Amino acid sequence: MIELYYDSYSIAYFVVSQDMGSKSLMEFLNKLYDSEYEYLHPIYKGNKKKMISDVLYWADYLVDKEKLDQEFPKVERDLKGKGFAFVKEDFMSDYPEFDLFFMLMRLRIRFITDKQYTRMKLRTMLKNYGYKRRSDSITARLRDCMMFYHIQTYLKGEECDIRKISLDDMITFRLL
């Protein structure tokens, strides 16, 4: 389950998607560190400065990915010339968006919207994962993500199980 913790790339992805300015970005990162500490990747626990620094790096990268990717050969040559090891993969990532969906949902509910819930059809949620139908394995993964991020599903005000509802039912997601 370590892949579900907030890492610098996933936080930066959220920040860039919300188009935050510098001041609101720093306020958000401070609030996130204080109020979502249990969800932070273990390498950031006790090291707020590292988390903020890494998030700012990835946010810059995501904003101008193509231009920065062109600079890697020059950076690599300069670092090797000074005797430093350079591993390109340490600075690039194609984060799997499968688990990112619920993390973004939690952060949006906690910090962005005034509503304490999000609504969507199960079919729409599955489409975000690239699926048209639900299987036992995908349903298990969705439930794992919802349990980790403390998200509960409701159908018409009643708690529901995503394994037992129709694909076209409108589900309400709330934080526990």
Secondary structure, DSSP 8 states (H G I E B T S, - for coil): -GGGSB-HHHHHHHHHHTT--HHHHHHHHHHHHHHSGGGB-GGGTT-HHHHHHHHHHHHHHHHTHHHHHHHHHHHHHHHHHTT----GGGG-----HHHHHHHHHHHIIIII-SSSEEEEEHHHHHHHTT-SS--HHHHHHHHHHHHHTTEEEEETTEE--TTTS-TT-EEEEEE-
